[in-house]
């Protein structure tokens, strides 16, 4: 036997752990272990040695020097095709050849003796192994090329490898260098490779041990404890993750996680939370049965196609960890869609304080946000169901400038009253700082519908914004809300106002321009009445039949009214929502006092709490689903039509849709350019508490002439601020160019990552 093997057996038999022991301790040979060293092995012949090997192979615990408890901790008991290689098992040489990496019958006897010596060391110190054992395994791997053998033995050494310190590593270098110098027969290739490894520093040497043997230590699924990833569709993850972050703390300090935490702000709400959820599928990957499940490449490619422009708009590179070819896999490899849950969750919004002097709605949404969060944490089943299945957006104040004007009048020090609120004005603060009434500032699409209503096959949905609108005065608040509404596929909304106690619904503009009060229904009149009634019926005052109260004039109408029948006005937000998007919006007048005193706020919350919750739950009425092609890819912009209702909804980016419908039997048709139509008959029971799932698969075909002639071109609909009249709203009114017009070295968003220092994400910089 070679000198190097003598030395290895000598060292492996006597080492007792890593624990910061001195070099002299790591070279001691004592007790029982010494009797099993190379001297005893040399005295055995080849046949007796092989017989002993066969006896040991019959027991996994004796073969690997492990007790049954050790085996339970390191993994399942080795089998013929597992990580545990047995030279005497006939199957290994054929079926498991790719696993073992060698033919056991051709292993030299000296190498088997070496393996035996290493097993002896393992049996004597199964929990804490020394540096020499690491050396022995390294040489054994080089000689036998046996990866599978190492995976079992190295599992018991995880603690030892993690605790390698510089002193032990220096000892390893010294010992191996000594062996290399004294052994002239050492394989030249082995000697060169070991010398290269010895040049690594303490941190790299530990990594080298792991990576060199291709060892995957057994990990298990763990709960997701990352705040920005707690709303993914799964509950378990695993570390190291796909970016090789070892634990949660390392993830939270990473630039990738910081990006996910601010991406909503950077992209101004566009493509979120899709970007964040997709990123979470990489940094907190899905774990099932103690294995990581990778996300689908097709989902990543669809997201990149739809959202790349948002990154380019702020001069930011596409994040490297969303590289669809690098971190994502195909459907044939058993992937999953991280965004599937988002595609069937309805988007809901409340907007308040559109008129700055109507303040109760502003306070109600603050109360609502606090209530939803606290009750969710307390385990309220109703609230948990609502939040887990609905994407809720709250805009507490659409007109903060108007609110400040109204609030300043209330707090006017020249007033002599000392008790109660002092606001008596009806219009002060109603408009914004530009003196524009925001609920008259939206594009008047209702007039366009009335002009076309005599045309055969006219539509009342997704009407483009006329170019002429952009030459008028567009408030920055209106501009921002329109862009927000267009970027998220909202399907239900409530606008909170004050001045009366009633719920109104579209149309708000009379179908006859000379009529101030004229019933002007939409094609979804039945649905709008159902929505408005759901809010009014849950309100303890609004639902009363008494006349001598605020809102008493609407008692005979059950507290709801068609907007144009109440009073007509163009340019309203509710009409814009209905005619330009898929969203159905009602207007809630919360009371006759527009600016109630502080002592009245809690009463207002108690009166409206149930109504606010009930209306949000209405988002789960009707039908929902996904429209896909034959390859399973969602079709964006497909139309969902309901027979008898001349108002379609369109599918979102990934082919998902939501359609509010009353109970009954409906004929639903899905269609898209370049695909055949598919029609389904749907029966919605009156007591159905959740939306019915209706998916469609469309077959591709040659476009039929005139199929969408009556629909306006999609590129016309997509035109928003085509002349960049209001581009300064996005850049910021106070933005000033740098000196001499020079561009800053780093883009404006770099400040979000400056605190990371050397770990800042330079991979987000273009041309870096």
C-alpha positions in Angstrom: 0.0 0.0 0.0 1.3 3.5 -0.8 2.6 5.9 1.8 -0.3 8.3 1.3 -2.8 5.6 2.1 -0.8 4.6 5.2 -0.9 8.2 6.4 -4.6 8.6 5.6 -5.5 5.5 7.6 -3.4 6.6 10.5 -5.0 10.0 10.6 -8.5 8.9 9.9 -8.5 6.3 12.7 -7.5 8.6 15.5 -9.1 12.0 14.9 -11.8 13.0 17.5 -13.7 16.0 16.0 -12.9 19.5 14.8 -13.7 21.6 17.8 -10.7 23.8 17.4 -8.3 21.0 18.5 -4.6 21.6 18.1 -2.6 20.1 15.3 -0.9 17.7 17.8 -4.3 16.4 18.9 -5.4 15.7 15.4 -2.4 13.3 14.8 -2.9 11.1 17.9 -3.7 7.4 17.5 -5.3 5.8 20.5 -7.3 2.9 21.8 -9.5 0.7 19.7 -9.2 2.8 16.6 -5.4 2.1 16.4 -6.0 -1.6 16.4 -8.0 -1.2 13.2 -5.3 0.8 11.4 -3.3 -0.2 8.3 -1.2 -2.8 10.2 -4.2 -5.1 10.8 -5.5 -4.6 7.3 -2.2 -5.6 5.7 -2.2 -8.9 7.5 -5.4 -10.0 5.8 -5.4 -11.7 2.4 -7.5 -10.8 -0.5 -10.2 -13.5 0.0 -10.7 -12.9 3.7 -10.9 -9.2 3.1 -13.6 -9.6 0.5 -15.5 -12.0 2.8 -15.4 -9.3 5.5 -16.6 -6.7 3.0 -19.6 -8.9 2.1 -20.6 -9.3 5.8 -20.4 -5.6 6.4 -22.4 -4.8 3.2 -25.3 -6.7 4.6 -25.8 -4.1 7.3 -26.0 -0.4 6.3 -25.2 0.7 9.8 -22.0 -1.4 10.0 -21.0 -0.6 6.4 -21.1 3.1 7.0 -20.1 3.2 10.6 -23.5 4.6 11.6 -26.1 3.6 14.1 -29.8 3.4 13.2 -30.3 6.8 14.7 -27.6 8.2 12.5 -29.2 6.8 9.4 -32.5 8.4 10.3 -30.9 11.7 10.6 -28.8 11.5 7.4 -31.5 10.0 5.2 -33.1 6.8 4.2 -31.2 3.5 4.5 -29.1 3.0 1.4 -30.5 0.8 -1.3 -29.1 -0.7 -4.5 -29.8 2.5 -6.5 -29.5 5.0 -3.8 -26.6 7.2 -2.9 -25.1 4.3 -0.9 -22.9 2.3 -3.2 -22.2 -1.4 -2.3 -19.5 -3.1 -4.3 -21.1 -6.6 -3.7 -24.5 -5.7 -5.0 -24.9 -7.0 -8.5 -27.4 -4.3 -9.6 -25.0 -1.5 -9.0 -22.7 -2.5 -11.8 -25.4 -2.2 -14.4 -28.6 -0.3 -13.4 -26.9 2.0 -11.1 -23.7 2.5 -13.0 -24.5 6.2 -13.7 -25.0 6.7 -10.0 -21.9 4.9 -8.7 -19.7 6.0 -11.5 -17.5 2.9 -11.5 -17.5 -0.9 -11.7 -16.9 -2.4 -8.2 -15.3 -5.6 -9.6 -12.4 -3.5 -11.0 -11.6 -1.5 -7.8 -8.1 -2.3 -6.6 -7.8 -4.1 -3.2 -5.7 -1.3 -1.8 -8.5 1.1 -2.5 -11.0 -1.1 -0.8 -8.7 -1.2 2.2 -8.5 2.6 2.2 -12.3 2.7 2.2 -12.4 0.3 5.1 -10.1 2.5 7.1 -12.3 5.5 6.5 -15.4 3.6 7.6 -13.5 2.6 10.8 -12.9 6.3 11.5 -16.6 7.1 10.9 -17.7 4.4 13.3 -15.5 5.6 16.1 -16.6 9.3 15.7 -19.9 9.4 13.8 -20.9 12.9 15.0 -17.8 14.9 15.0 -15.2 14.1 12.3 -11.8 15.4 11.9 -9.8 17.2 9.2 -8.1 13.9 8.3 -11.4 12.3 7.4 -12.0 15.1 5.0 -8.6 14.5 3.5 -9.3 10.8 3.2 -12.7 11.3 1.5 -11.1 13.7 -0.9 -8.5 11.1 -1.9 -11.0 8.3 -2.0 -13.2 10.4 -4.4 -10.2 11.0 -6.6 -9.2 7.4 -6.7 -12.6 5.8 -7.1 -14.6 8.6 -8.7 -17.5 7.5 -6.4 -19.8 10.4 -5.9 -22.7 8.3 -4.6 -20.5 6.8 -1.8 -19.5 10.2 -0.7 -23.1 11.5 -0.5 -23.9 9.1 2.3 -20.7 9.4 4.3 -20.4 13.1 3.9 -24.0 13.7 5.3 -22.7 12.8 8.7 -19.9 15.4 8.3 -22.1 18.4 7.7 -21.4 19.9 11.1 -17.7 19.3 10.9 -17.4 20.9 7.5 -19.4 23.9 8.7 -17.1 24.3 11.7 -13.8 24.2 9.7 -11.7 27.0 11.0 -8.4 28.4 9.8 -6.3 26.4 12.2 -7.7 23.1 11.1 -7.4 24.1 7.4 -3.8 25.1 7.9 -3.3 21.7 9.5 -4.9 20.1 6.5 -2.7 21.9 4.1 0.4 21.0 6.1 -0.5 17.3 6.3 -1.4 16.9 2.6 1.7 18.8 1.5 3.7 16.5 3.7 2.1 13.5 2.1 2.6 14.8 -1.4 6.3 15.4 -0.7 6.9 11.9 0.8 4.9 9.9 -1.7 6.6 9.7 -5.1 4.0 7.4 -6.5 1.2 9.8 -6.0 -0.7 10.3 -9.2 0.5 13.5 -10.9 -3.0 14.7 -11.7 -4.2 14.1 -8.1 -1.2 16.0 -6.8 -1.8 19.1 -9.1 -5.5 19.2 -8.2 -5.0 19.0 -4.5 -2.3 21.7 -4.7 -4.8 24.0 -6.5 -7.4 23.4 -3.8 -4.9 24.2 -1.1 -4.5 27.7 -2.4 -8.1 28.6 -1.4 -8.6 30.8 1.6 -10.7 29.6 4.6 -14.0 30.6 3.2 -13.3 29.3 -0.3 -12.0 26.0 1.1 -15.3 25.2 2.8 -17.1 26.0 -0.4 -14.7 23.9 -2.3 -15.4 20.9 -0.1 -19.1 21.2 -0.9 -19.0 22.0 -4.6 -16.1 19.7 -5.4 -18.1 16.6 -4.3 -21.4 17.9 -5.7 -22.9 17.1 -2.4 -26.5 18.1 -1.7 -27.2 18.0 2.0 -30.7 16.9 2.9 -32.9 20.0 3.5 -36.6 20.2 4.3 -39.5 22.5 3.5 -39.9 25.4 5.8 -42.5 28.1 6.3 -42.3 31.3 4.3 -41.4 34.1 6.7 -40.6 36.8 4.2 -42.9 39.8 4.5 -42.9 40.7 0.8 -43.6 37.0 -0.3 -46.3 36.1 2.2 -49.1 36.3 -0.4 -47.7 33.7 -2.8 -49.9 30.7 -3.7 -47.9 28.3 -1.6 -46.8 28.2 2.1 -43.5 26.3 2.1 -40.1 27.1 0.7 -36.5 25.7 1.0 -33.0 27.0 1.6 -30.6 27.4 -0.1 -32.9 29.0 -2.6 -32.4 29.2 -6.4 -30.0 32.1 -5.9 -28.0 30.1 -3.3 -29.1 32.2 -0.3 -28.6 30.0 2.7 -31.3 31.3 4.9 -34.1 33.9 5.4 -31.7 36.5 6.9 -29.4 36.3 3.9 -32.4 36.8 1.6 -33.7 39.9 3.5 -30.3 41.6 3.1 -30.0 40.8 -0.6 -30.4 43.4 -3.4 -32.9 41.1 -5.1 -35.3 41.2 -2.1 -34.9 45.0 -1.7 -35.9 45.4 -5.4 -39.1 43.4 -4.8 -39.9 45.6 -1.8 -39.8 48.8 -3.9 -40.7 47.7 -7.4 -44.3 48.8 -6.9 -43.1 52.4 -6.3 -40.5 52.3 -9.0 -42.9 51.1 -11.7 -45.7 53.3 -10.3 -47.9 50.3 -9.7 -47.5 48.8 -13.2 -47.0 45.1 -13.5 -47.3 44.7 -9.8 -47.7 42.5 -7.8 -46.9 40.2 -10.8 -43.2 41.2 -10.8 -42.9 40.7 -7.1 -44.7 37.4 -7.0 -42.6 36.1 -9.9 -39.4 37.2 -8.1 -40.6 35.5 -4.9 -40.8 32.2 -6.8 -37.0 32.4 -7.2 -35.9 33.8 -3.8 -38.5 31.8 -1.9 -39.1 28.9 -4.3 -42.0 26.5 -3.8 -41.2 23.4 -1.8 -43.1 20.1 -2.0 -42.0 16.8 -0.5 -38.7 18.4 0.5 -38.0 19.3 -3.1 -37.9 22.7 -4.9 -40.5 23.1 -7.6 -39.4 25.6 -10.3 -41.7 28.1 -12.0 -42.7 27.7 -15.6 -40.7 29.4 -18.4 -43.8 30.3 -20.3 -45.1 32.4 -17.3 -41.8 34.3 -17.1 -41.7 34.9 -20.9 -45.3 36.3 -20.8 -44.5 38.6 -17.9 -41.3 39.8 -19.6 -43.1 40.5 -22.8 -45.8 42.6 -21.0 -43.6 44.4 -18.5 -40.2 44.9 -20.1 -41.4 48.4 -21.3 -42.0 49.4 -17.7 -38.3 48.8 -16.8 -37.1 50.5 -20.0 -39.2 53.6 -19.1 -37.1 54.2 -16.0 -33.8 53.2 -17.7 -33.5 49.9 -15.7 -32.3 46.6 -16.9 -34.5 43.5 -16.6 -33.6 41.7 -13.3 -31.1 38.9 -13.9 -33.0 36.6 -11.5 -36.0 36.8 -13.8 -34.0 35.3 -16.7 -36.5 33.0 -18.2 -33.9 30.5 -19.6 -31.7 30.4 -16.5 -34.1 30.0 -13.5 -37.3 28.7 -15.1 -38.2 25.4 -16.7 -40.6 24.0 -19.2 -43.9 22.3 -18.5 -42.5 18.9 -19.4 -40.2 19.2 -16.3 -43.1 19.6 -13.9 -43.2 23.4 -13.4 -46.0 25.5 -11.9 -47.4 29.0 -12.7 -46.7 31.4 -9.8 -49.3 33.9 -11.1 -52.1 31.5 -11.4 -53.7 32.6 -8.2 -53.6 36.2 -9.2 -55.4 35.4 -12.5 -58.6 34.3 -10.8 -58.6 36.9 -8.0 -60.9 39.9 -8.7 -59.4 43.4 -8.5 -61.5 45.7 -6.2 -61.0 49.4 -5.3 -62.5 52.1 -3.1 -61.8 55.7 -3.9 -62.7 58.5 -1.4 -62.3 62.3 -1.0 -62.6 62.9 -4.7 -64.2 66.2 -3.6 -61.9 67.6 -1.0 -64.6 68.9 1.3 -66.4 65.4 1.5 -64.2 63.9 4.1 -66.1 61.0 5.8 -65.1 58.5 3.1 -61.4 59.4 3.6 -61.7 58.5 7.3 -63.8 55.4 6.6 -61.1 53.9 4.3 -58.5 54.5 7.0 -60.7 52.7 9.5 -61.3 50.0 6.9 -57.6 49.3 6.4 -57.0 49.1 10.1 -60.0 46.8 10.6 -59.0 44.4 7.8 -55.4 44.1 9.0 -56.3 43.6 12.7 -59.2 41.2 12.1 -57.1 39.1 9.7 -54.4 38.7 12.3 -57.0 37.8 14.9 -58.2 35.0 12.7 -61.6 36.4 11.6 -62.8 33.8 9.1 -64.9 36.3 7.0 -62.0 38.8 6.7 -59.4 36.1 6.0 -61.6 34.7 3.2 -62.1 38.2 1.7 -58.4 39.1 1.8 -57.1 35.7 0.7 -59.4 35.8 -2.4 -59.6 39.4 -3.4 -57.0 42.0 -4.4 -58.2 45.1 -2.5 -57.0 48.7 -3.4 -57.8 51.7 -1.1 -57.3 55.3 -2.3 -58.2 57.3 0.8 -57.8 60.7 -0.8 -58.0 61.5 -4.5 -58.0 65.2 -3.8 -55.6 66.0 -0.9 -55.2 69.7 -2.0 -59.0 70.2 -1.8 -59.0 68.6 1.6 -56.4 70.9 2.9 -58.5 73.9 1.7 -61.6 72.6 3.4 -59.7 71.6 6.6 -58.1 75.1 6.8 -61.5 76.7 6.8 -62.6 74.4 9.6 -59.5 75.4 11.7 -59.8 79.1 10.8 -58.6 80.9 14.0 -60.8 83.9 13.2 -63.8 81.9 14.0 -65.1 82.5 17.5 -66.9 79.2 18.0 -65.2 76.8 20.4 -67.4 73.7 20.4 -68.1 71.3 17.5 -66.8 71.5 14.0 -67.1 74.9 12.3 -67.3 74.0 8.6 -70.4 75.6 6.9 -69.2 75.9 3.3 -70.8 73.7 0.6 -68.2 74.1 -2.0 -64.9 75.3 -0.4 -62.3 72.6 -1.1 -64.6 70.7 -3.5 -62.3 71.3 -6.5 -58.5 70.7 -6.6 -55.7 73.3 -6.5 -56.4 74.1 -10.1 -60.0 74.8 -9.3 -61.1 71.7 -11.4 -64.0 69.5 -10.3 -62.4 66.1 -10.6 -65.8 64.4 -11.1 -66.4 66.5 -14.2 -62.8 66.1 -15.5 -62.8 62.6 -17.0 -63.4 62.0 -20.8 -67.0 62.2 -21.8 -67.5 58.8 -23.3 -71.2 58.6 -22.5 -72.0 61.2 -25.3 -70.1 59.0 -27.8 -72.3 56.0 -26.8 -75.5 58.0 -27.3 -74.3 59.2 -30.7 -73.7 55.6 -31.8 -76.7 53.9 -30.3 -78.6 53.9 -33.5 -75.8 52.1 -35.3 -76.4 48.4 -35.8 -74.2 46.4 -33.6 -72.8 49.4 -31.6 -70.8 48.6 -28.5 -70.7 50.2 -25.1 -67.3 49.0 -23.9 -63.6 49.9 -24.2 -64.3 53.2 -26.0 -61.0 55.0 -26.7 -60.3 58.4 -25.2 -60.8 61.0 -27.9 -57.6 62.9 -28.9 -59.5 66.1 -28.4 -59.8 65.4 -24.7 -56.0 66.0 -24.3 -56.2 69.5 -25.6 -58.4 70.6 -22.6 -57.5 70.9 -18.9 -56.6 67.5 -17.4 -56.0 67.6 -13.7 -53.0 65.7 -12.5 -55.2 63.7 -10.1 -57.5 62.7 -13.0 -54.5 61.8 -15.1 -53.0 59.6 -12.4 -56.3 57.8 -11.6 -56.9 57.1 -15.3 -53.5 55.6 -15.7 -54.0 53.6 -12.6 -57.4 52.3 -13.8 -55.9 51.3 -17.2 -52.9 49.5 -15.6 -54.9 47.1 -13.3 -57.9 45.1 -14.5 -60.4 46.3 -11.9 -63.8 44.7 -12.1 -65.7 46.5 -9.2 -65.3 49.8 -7.5 -67.0 52.2 -5.1 -66.5 56.0 -5.0 -67.3 57.5 -1.6 -68.8 61.0 -1.5 -70.9 63.2 0.9 -73.9 65.5 0.8 -76.7 63.0 0.7 -77.5 59.5 1.9 -78.0 57.4 -1.2 -76.2 55.0 -3.7 -76.3 56.0 -7.3 -75.1 54.1 -10.4 -74.4 54.8 -14.1 -75.2 56.4 -16.4 -74.6 59.7 -14.6 -75.1 61.7 -17.9 -78.6 61.9 -19.3 -79.3 60.2 -22.7 -81.1 63.5 -23.7 -78.8 66.5 -23.3 -81.7 68.8 -22.5 -83.0 66.6 -19.7 -81.5 67.2 -16.2 -83.3 64.3 -14.6 -83.9 61.4 -17.0 -83.6 57.7 -16.3 -80.5 56.6 -18.4 -79.7 52.9 -17.8 -76.7 51.0 -19.0 -76.8 47.5 -20.6 -75.9 46.2 -17.1 -78.8 48.0 -15.4 -79.8 44.8 -13.5 -76.3 44.2 -12.2 -75.9 47.8 -11.2 -79.1 47.8 -9.2 -78.0 44.6 -7.5 -74.7 46.2 -6.5 -76.2 49.4 -5.3 -78.9 47.6 -3.3 -76.2 45.4 -1.6 -74.7 48.5 -0.1 -77.9 50.2 0.8 -79.6 47.2 2.4 -76.6 46.6 4.7 -76.7 50.3 5.9 -78.9 50.7 9.0 -80.2 54.2 8.0 -80.1 54.1 4.2 -82.4 51.1 4.2 -85.1 52.8 6.4 -88.4 53.7 4.9 -88.8 56.9 7.0 -89.0 60.2 5.1 -87.9 62.7 7.9 -84.2 61.9 7.8 -81.1 62.5 5.6 -81.7 60.7 2.4 -85.5 60.3 3.1 -86.4 61.5 -0.4 -84.9 58.2 -1.7 -86.7 56.0 0.8 -89.3 55.0 -1.8 -86.5 53.8 -4.1 -84.9 51.7 -1.4 -82.0 54.1 -1.0 -80.6 53.7 -4.6 -81.1 55.7 -7.8 -79.9 55.9 -11.4 -77.4 58.8 -11.5 -78.9 60.6 -14.5 -82.3 60.4 -12.9 -81.0 62.1 -9.8 -79.1 64.8 -11.7 -77.2 64.7 -15.0 -73.6 65.6 -15.5 -70.8 64.6 -18.1 -67.2 63.6 -17.4 -67.9 61.5 -14.4 -65.5 58.9 -13.1 -68.2 56.1 -12.8 -69.2 56.4 -16.5 -65.6 56.4 -17.5 -64.9 53.2 -15.6 -67.8 51.5 -17.2 -67.2 52.6 -20.8 -63.4 52.5 -21.0 -62.6 49.5 -18.8 -64.1 46.3 -17.4 -64.9 48.0 -14.1 -68.4 48.6 -12.6 -68.4 51.5 -10.2 -71.2 52.9 -8.0 -71.2 56.2 -6.1 -72.0 56.2 -2.4 -73.2 59.4 -0.7 -72.4 58.8 2.9 -74.4 61.6 4.6 -75.8 65.1 4.5 -72.9 66.5 6.5 -69.9 66.8 4.2 -67.4 67.6 6.9 -68.6 65.9 10.1 -66.9 66.5 13.5 -64.4 64.2 15.0 -66.9 62.9 17.5 -69.1 61.7 14.6 -66.5 59.7 12.8 -66.9 56.5 14.8 -70.6 56.5 14.4 -70.1 56.9 10.6 -67.8 53.9 10.7 -70.3 51.7 12.6 -73.0 52.6 10.2 -71.0 51.9 7.0 -68.7 49.0 8.1 -71.1 46.2 7.1 -72.0 47.9 3.9 -68.3 48.4 2.9 -67.6 44.7 3.6 -70.7 43.4 1.8 -70.0 45.4 -1.3 -66.5 44.1 -1.5 -67.8 40.5 -1.3 -70.0 41.3 -4.3 -66.8 41.0 -6.4 -67.3 37.3 -6.2 -70.6 37.3 -8.0 -71.0 36.2 -11.6 -68.3 34.3 -13.5 -64.6 34.2 -13.8 -62.0 32.2 -15.7 -59.1 32.1 -18.2 -59.2 32.1 -22.0 -56.3 30.0 -23.4 -55.2 28.8 -26.8 -54.6 25.1 -27.5 -51.0 25.3 -26.1 -52.3 26.5 -22.8 -51.2 30.1 -23.2 -53.5 32.8 -22.0 -55.0 35.1 -24.7 -54.8 38.8 -23.9 -57.7 41.0 -25.1 -60.2 38.2 -25.8 -63.8 39.3 -25.6 -66.3 37.7 -23.2 -69.8 38.4 -24.4 -73.2 37.7 -22.7 -76.2 37.3 -24.9 -78.7 40.1 -24.3 -76.1 42.5 -22.8 -74.4 44.8 -25.2 -71.3 45.3 -23.1 -68.3 43.0 -23.3 -65.4 42.5 -20.9 -61.9 41.7 -22.2 -59.3 39.4 -20.8 -56.2 40.7 -18.9 -52.6 40.1 -19.7 -52.7 36.4 -19.0 -56.1 35.6 -20.4 -58.0 35.9 -17.1 -61.4 37.7 -16.8 -64.2 38.5 -14.4 -67.8 39.2 -15.4 -70.4 40.4 -13.0 -73.8 38.8 -13.7 -77.1 38.3 -12.0 -78.4 34.9 -11.1 -80.0 32.9 -14.0 -79.1 31.2 -17.2 -76.7 33.0 -19.5 -75.1 32.3 -22.9 -71.4 33.2 -22.8 -69.2 33.6 -25.8 -65.4 33.9 -25.9 -63.8 35.3 -29.0 -60.5 36.7 -30.1 -58.9 37.8 -33.4 -57.4 34.8 -35.1 -59.3 32.2 -33.1 -62.6 30.5 -33.4 -65.5 31.4 -31.1 -66.5 29.2 -28.2 -70.0 29.4 -26.7 -71.1 28.0 -23.3 -74.4 27.9 -21.5 -74.0 28.9 -17.8 -76.6 28.6 -15.0 -75.9 30.8 -11.9 -77.9 29.8 -8.9 -79.3 32.7 -6.8 -77.6 31.4 -3.6 -74.2 30.9 -5.2 -71.7 32.6 -2.8 -68.7 32.6 -5.2 -68.1 33.3 -8.8 -68.6 30.4 -11.1 -65.5 29.2 -13.0 -65.9 29.2 -16.8 -62.7 28.6 -18.8 -62.4 28.7 -22.5 -59.9 27.1 -25.0 -59.9 28.7 -28.4 -58.6 27.1 -31.6 -56.5 29.2 -33.9 -57.9 29.8 -37.4 -57.7 32.1 -40.3 -59.2 35.5 -39.6 -62.8 35.8 -40.8 -63.4 38.9 -42.8 -65.3 41.5 -40.9 -65.2 39.6 -37.6 -64.2 42.7 -35.6 -65.1 45.4 -38.1 -67.4 47.1 -35.6 -64.8 47.1 -32.9 -62.4 50.1 -32.6 -58.8 49.2 -33.4 -56.8 48.2 -30.4 -54.0 50.6 -31.1 -56.5 53.5 -30.9 -57.7 52.2 -27.5 -54.1 52.1 -26.3 -53.4 55.7 -27.1 -53.0 57.6 -23.8 -51.8 61.2 -23.8 -50.6 60.7 -27.4 -49.1 64.2 -27.7 -47.3 64.1 -24.3 -49.4 67.1 -23.2 -49.2 65.9 -19.6 -45.9 64.0 -19.5 -44.7 66.4 -16.8 -47.2 64.8 -14.4 -45.1 61.6 -14.5 -41.7 63.3 -14.3 -42.8 65.5 -11.4 -43.7 69.2 -11.6 -40.6 70.1 -9.6 -38.1 68.1 -11.5 -35.2 70.2 -12.8 -32.4 69.1 -15.2 -28.9 68.9 -14.0 -26.3 71.6 -14.6 -25.5 72.1 -18.3 -28.1 69.5 -19.1 -25.8 66.7 -18.1 -27.3 63.5 -17.0 -26.5 62.1 -13.6 -24.1 59.3 -13.4 -26.7 57.0 -11.7 -30.4 57.0 -12.5 -32.8 58.5 -10.0 -33.9 55.1 -8.6 -30.4 54.2 -7.5 -30.9 55.9 -4.2 -33.3 53.1 -3.2 -30.3 50.8 -3.1 -27.5 53.0 -1.9 -27.6 51.7 1.6 -26.5 48.2 0.3 -23.0 49.6 -0.3 -20.9 47.1 -2.3 -23.9 44.8 -2.6 -25.9 47.4 -4.6 -27.6 45.9 -7.7 -25.2 47.1 -10.4 -26.9 44.5 -12.6 -29.9 46.8 -12.9 -27.8 49.5 -14.5 -27.7 49.6 -18.3 -24.2 49.7 -19.9 -22.5 49.1 -16.6 
